[in-house]
C-alpha cells in the first residue's frame, strides 16, 4: 500500500515539470476566476460563505448547493481529466517513461487543480467583498452572518 502512495506522489510531482505543465497554472487560474465571480454574487446577495453554507445546510439542500459549485467548476474538472489522460498517453506512448495508465491519478490531478482552489477561495473572497459591498437592502454587510 505504501508503494502505491509513493508511486502516486512521484508521478504527481513529475507532472509539474513534464510536458503539458502549463495546466498547473491554467486550471487553478480558471477555477479562481469562477470562485471570485461566485463569491461576488454571494456577497451581493448576502449569502454566507460557500463551505459554511454547505456544512450548515440541511441534507436536502446540500445537493442543490453542490450542483451550484459543479456548474461553475465541472467543465474545468472534466477538462483537467482530459488533459491528464492526454498527458499520460504522451508519457506512455511518446516518451515511453511509464508502462501503465493510472486513471485514479487523472481524477486526483483534476480534483486538485479545479475543485480545491474553488473551494478554498470562494469563502474568503466572499468575506472580503462583503466588507466593501452593501447588501441589497442598503445596510452594511456584517461579518459572518
Secondary structure by P-SEA (a helix, b strand, c coil): caaaaaaaaaaaaaaacccccaaaaaaaaaaaaaaaaaaaaaaaaccccaaaaaaaccccaaaaaaaaaaaacaaaaaaaaaaaaaaaaaaaccccccccccaaaaaaaaaaaccaaaaacaaaaaaaaaacccccccccccccc
